[in-house]
Amino acid sequence: MRDKTSNTNRQGLPSCPLRSHSLRLADVLDGEQNTLLDWQEEPLLEQLRAHVPGCLTCTAALAQARRMRALQRRVLHDVLVDAEQRVPSTQVRILYAIRDTHQTVHSRSVVEREIPAHDAAPLPAIARSRQRARMPWRTIFSLVAVLVIVFASLAIFGYFSQPKPFAHPLAAPPALTSSNRWSSVVMTSIQDGKATISLFDPQVDRSVVLVAAQDPTTLLTPVEVSHDGTKLLYRMFDGKQTAYYLRSLTATTSLFTVAGDESHAVWSTDDRYVFVSTAQGIVQIDVRNRTVSRLSSVASGVLYLQYYRDGYLYYLDTQDGATGVLKRLDVAHGKVQPVTTACASGKSFWLSPAGAQVYYVCEQEQNGLFVVNSDGTNAHVLRPQSGPLIGYAADASPLVLAYTGGKYQVARLGADESQDQAILDDVVPGGGLIPSGAITVAPFGYTLVARGVYDDHEAIWYGDLTSGQKHQALTIEKGTLVGLYGWSRIQVP
């Protein structure tokens, strides 16, 4: 089970618990809205006004919200201008109707002053008796015209005021097939502001784009591959709401939409359900029949979901979104049980393949590697200095990434340090650096890919953990940001 530590801030900004509130009250903070809808939030508003100028995360979030607001206004303006050009002017008819319904008839000069020059037309001389006879019909027609304009305007504004689901960028997703092995890597790429999610097969150097964000302001993030390896759960955030999608072998399906971008999601062990954390609690989505239900036994406050196993949802109780105490929630009864109480600053939590143990790094203990039973018992240090856990071998032995002599190597941990064994040396040759989270091991630990950062370029390296062989699978163009999000059994055509 890969590390599910919060990916809220993969763009390099620290997590901030006030970010979602800054976005929600952005109009008030910017002066676009004069009053709060709920007066009880006045203390929160004052806190945000003092907090935002010194917080890079909230400042960036508000800047993005302002761009989205300007874009929406521009779109609305273009629609109204286009509608004005398409609909014939009724101003002249309305003025005629007003003139005719007045008991005191205006002179011709007065009416002409009311009518713009470009719409001016000669006023016919109408006999007073005929004028009286036609007054009711003209009045009715004029009122109907006014009502049509009013309702059309309301329809336009109503269209923009209602929240709309994301328009999915893949109109006709390609049909894919499953592989008999974990053959493809889920990758993200951001180039020239355009984000994509792709599958890359490092053995044959082929890739296929699964989804592309059409708007550069949209954040596109893979969440997790299903346990059977044939489905990808991913999310799109447009600045206001997060939409979760499911990419299967045959189609892309919209699953759930939630306000803000602070939610997290995990698969159930049998891949039947997806659990999504929201501000109101946990939502359970049945992937087969698309039904959505809220877990009544779970109170709000469970946000940073890590994984699900044997009826328990594991989540991180944290203040910064990165480190904290791992806890588990009994889904059926709502009981919460701490797991890593021995370390208040734990991170990089990995559930063992059998689900009986949890491995994690403890910052307050010099980043030592710890292990604890999944029920919170028997916590102890496994290696005081070993490097981060990156996966498991076929026999469920932990695999770690060590840095020795200026080179990265993958080691399989034994029963004690004397039995530890290096199985891949110099993972990214040439003195490259591997950023945090830039390496992913396939299930059963027989292959990996890693992103190496060099002075003038970046590269993706493929390593065979059974033979020790490796090769450069991909060169990354300068200015392109690439992320690795685990392996799948979806075959690259």
N, C-alpha and C positions, 0 to 999 in steps of 0.2 A: 504494500500500500504506500503510494508516494506521499511525500510531505504535503499536507494541506494547510500549512500556515497561511494566514491571510495574504491574498494577492491584491489587496486594495491599492497598494502603493508601488506597483511595479514600474511606475514612471519616475521613481527616485524621490518622491516626496513622502515625508513621514505621515503615518496615520493620525487623524485628529477626530476625537469623539464629537466635536462640535461642527464638523463639516456638513453633515446632513441638515442640521438646524440652520447653518448659514445659507444653504441652498433654498431651504423652505421659506426663509424670511428674507430672501434676496431683494424682493421688490420693496420691502420696508426699509432695509438697510440702504438701498440706492435712492430712496425718496420717491419711487414710482407709486408707492401706496402710502397714504398718510397715516392710517390707523391700523392697529392690529385687529384681527378678527376675534381674538381671544385676549381680553385685557389681562388675564392672569400670566401671559407670556411677557409682560413688560420687563420683569427682572432678567429673563433670558435675553431679550433684545439688548438691554444695557450691557450685559455680559459680552454679547457678540460684538457690539460696537467697540468695546475695549480690547477684545481678543483678536479680531480679524486683522487689524493693521500689522500685528507682529507675528501672524501665522502664515507661513508660505502655502500650506495646504489649503486653507480657507480662502486665501487671496486668489490662488489659482482657480479654485472652484467657482468663486464669484466672477472671475474674469470670463470663464467659459459660459457661465449663465448669462452674462451680459451679451456675449456674442450670439448665443441662441436667441435671446430676446430681440436683438437687432435683426437677425435673420427672419424671425417670425413676422416682425413688423414690415419688413421689406416685401415678404411674400403676400401679406394681407394688402399692402398698398398696390402691388401689381395686380392682384385679383380685382380690387375695386376699380382701378383704372381700366382694366380690360372690360369689366362689366359695364362701366359707363359708356365705353365706346360701342358696345354691342347693343345696348338698350336705347331706343329712340327717345329723344327728349320729350318730356310731357309738360315742361314748364309753361309753354305757350298755352296749351289747353287748360291748364289749371288757372292761369291768369284770366283767360276768357271766362271760365266758369265763375270765378270770383266776381268779375265785372258784371256778369249777367244776373247773379243772385243778389247783388246789392239793390236795395230799394231805391236808392238815389244813384242814378246811372252816371258813371264817370264820363267825362268828356274824352274825345278821341286822343287828345294830347296827353292826358294823364295815363291812359292805358299804354300808349306808345312808350312813355318813359319807363313803365314797369317791365316792358318786354326788351330783352337784349337786342342789339342791332342785328346780330347774325341770325336771329330767329324772327325778325320783324316781318309782318305780312300785312297787306291791305285789309282793313276792317270793312266787311261788307255792310252796306246800309240795309238794315233789317226792319221791316215794319213792326211797330210796337205791338200790335196784336199777335203777329206771328212769334215775336220774341217771348211774349208771355206764355204762349202755348208750348214753346219748346224748352222753357226754363227747367221744368222738373227733369226731363230726360237728360239735359246737359249736366245738371247737378248730379244726377245718379252716375252718369258715365265718368264725371270728374272724380267723384268719391271713390268709385271702383278703381280708377287709375292710381289714386293716392294710396289706397289700401294695397294694391299690387306692389307698389314701390316699397311700402313699409314692410310687408311680409317678406319680400325678396331680400331686403336689407337684413331683417332678423335672421333669415335662413343663412345668409353669408356669415354673419357674426357667430351664429350658433355653430356653424361648421368648424370655425377656428377655436371656439371656446371649449369644445368637448374633447377629452383626451382620445387620441386615436392610436390603434396598435401600429407597431413598426411595419413598414412596407419591406418585406423580406427581399434582399438583393438577389437571391437565386430564384428566378422565375421557373426555370426548368432544370433542377439539379440532376446531374448525371447518375445513372444507376451504377452501383458498385457491387463488388463481390467480396466475400470473406476469404481470408487466407488461413491456411492450416498452422500458421506460426504468427508470432508477434513481429510483423515485418515492417510496419510504417510508424513514423514518429509524427506526433501532432506538433506543428510549428506555427508560430505567428510571425508576421513580417509587417513592418511599417516602413514604407518608402514613399517619399514625397507627400507625407501626410496621409497616405492611403493604407489602411490596415486589412490584412487577409489572414485567414486560417487555412493552412494547407496540410496535406499528408505527404511525407517525404520518405522514400525507401532508400536508405543509405547504401544498400548492397548493389542496387542497379542504377542509382543516381537518377531516379525519376520522382516527380512530384505532381500533385493535383490540388487545385484550389477548391476548397469546400465552400467558403463564403468570403465575400469581400464587402467591406463597409463603403457605402457610396458617399457618405458625408465624413469629411476629415475630423469633425468634432465628435463622431461616434466612437466609443470605446468598445472594442471587440475582444472578448477574452474566453478562451476555452476553460471549462470548469473541471470536467472529469470524464474519462472514458469509462464505459460500463465494464463490469467485471468479466463479461464474455468477450470484450474487445471489439464489438461490432457497432457500437453506438457512441456518439459524442454529444455530451451536454455542453452547451456554450451560452454566453450571455452577451447582450448588446445594451449599452447605456447611452442615451441620447442627451444627457444633461438634466433630465427630470425623472425618467423612469428606466427600470431595468427589465428587459424582456429575455426570458429563457427559451432556448430553442433546443430541439432534439434532432440530430442528424443521424439517420439510420442508413442502411445500405440502399434504400429505395427512395427516400423522401426526407424533406426537412419540415418539421412540425413545430408550431408555436405551442409552448406549454403553459407559461404563466408570466404575468407582468406585475411588477411591484414598484411603488414609488421609491425614488432615491437610488443609491448605488451601494448601500451598506449591507445588502443581503448576501447570503452564502448558501450553497446547495451541495448535496451529496447523494449518491446512489444508495439504494438498499442492497443488501448482499445478493439477492436473487434478481436484481435489475428490474423488478416490477414497479418500484416506486422511486420517486425523487423527493427528497425533503428540502424545503427552502425556508430559511430563516427570514422573518420580517419583523418590523417594529411591534406588531400585534401578537406575534407568536410563531409557531412552526406550522407550515403548510405541507400537506402530504399530497402528492400528485400521482395518480394511477396512470402509468405510461400507456397501458393497453387501451383503456377506454376513455382517457383524458378527463377523468373526474378529479375535482379538487376538493379537499376537506381540510379543516383546521384541527390540529390535535388539541382537544379540550383539556387533556391532562397536563399540558405544558404551559407554563406561565410565560409572559413576555420577558425579554432580557437575555434569552439564549440566541446569540447572534453568530459567533465565529465557529460554524460547524466544521469539523475535521473529517469525520467518517462515521459510518453506521456498521454495527456488528452485533449479531445475536440479541436483537431487541433493544440495543442501547445506541443513543446518539452521543458521540463524543464531541465536545466543543471546548473552545479556549475561553476561559474567564480572564479578560485582559483589560488594561487601561489604555494601551498604546496600539493594539491590533497586531502586535508582533510577538510579545513575550507575556507569560502569565502562567496560570495553573490550568492543567487539563482536567476537565470534569466529564462525567458521563451521566446521561439522562435515561432513566427507564421510561421508554415511550408509552408503555401500557399503563403505568401507575403514576408517572410524573415525579418519581423520586430522583434526587440529584445526589451523586456520590463523587467526591474529589478523588482524583487518580494520582496526580503528581504533587502532593502536598509538601514533599520534602524540598521542593524547589519553587520559589515564588517567581523566578525569571526563566522558566523553561521555554524552549522553542524547538522547532524542527521535530515534531512528533510523528513517529512511525509506529503503526500497529503491525505486530508480527503476522506472518502469513496464516498462522493458526488462530490468531485473535486472542491469545492468552497473555501476551506481554506488550508493553509499550516502551519503545526506545526514544530517548530525547536528549537534547543538549541543555545543560544548566549554565547560564551565564555567570551566576554568582559563584560557581565552582570552577572558574577558569575554562569554561566551555568544555568541561568533561562530558563524556558520553555515559548516560545513566540508563538503567532498565528497571521497570517496575511491573508487577502483575497488573492486568487490566482492571482488577478490582481495587487497586491502590495499595496492595500489600507488598512487602519484600522489596522496597526500593533500595537500590545500591548502585555505586559507580561501577561501570563495566570497564571503561578505559579512561584514565585521567587525561590523556592526550592521544587522540586517535584520528582526528578529522571527522567531518560530518558523515552521517549515514546517507547512502545514496540508493540502497536497494538490498535485495536478498539473493543469495545463490540458490541453486536447485535444491539443496538440502536445508534451506531456510536459514543458513548462516548469514549474519549481517555483513554487508559490504560497505566499506568506508573509503573516502577519498583522502589520502594522505599527501602531504607536501614535504618532500625530503630532498635535500641537495639541489634545490632549484627546479625540481621536477615533480609533477603529479603522478601518483601511482594509486591503483586500486588494490586494496587488501581485503582478504576474507578473514574475519575474526574466528579464532578457534575457542576451545574451552578456556584457555588462558593465553597470556601474551606470547608465551613460547611457541604456541601453535598457530599464531597469525601467519598468513601467507600472502605475499604479493602475487597477484595474478595478471596485472597489466601495468607495465612500466612506461613512463613518459607518455601520458595520455594525450597531450597536445604538444608534439615535438616542436622545437625551435624557440623555446622560451616563452610560449604563450601563457596567458593568465586565464583561469576559469572563474568567471564571476559566480557569486552565490546563486544557486538554482539553475546553473547553465550546464547541467549534466543529467542525463536520464538513463536508467538501466532498464532493460526489458524484463518482464516477469520471468522468473526462474534463472535470471542472472547470466545469460549467455552472450549478450551483446550490450553495447552502450553507444550513445553519441554524446559529444561534448562540444561546447563552443569555446574556441580559443581566441583570445584577444591579443593582437600583436600591435607593434608601433604604427604600422601603416595599413593594416587590414584585419579582418576577422575570418575565421574558418570553422567549419563543422567537421569534426573528426569522428570516424567510426572505429570502434574497437571490438574485437572478438575475445571475450573473456575465457573461452575454452582453449584457444590456440595462442593467445597473446599477440595476434597479428592486428595491425591497424592501418588505416589509410585515410587521406583527406578526402572527404566525400563532397564538400561544397565550399566554395569561396564566396564570402559575403561582400557585396558591393559596399563601397564607402558611403556612409550616410543611411544605411539600412539597419533597422533595429530588429533583431531576431530573438524569439523566445522559444524554449523547449518545454512541452507539456505532457510528456509521457508517450507510451507506445499504444498501438492499436493492432487489431487483426483485420483491418480494412485494407484490402489489396489496392495498391496504386496501379491503375491501368496503363 
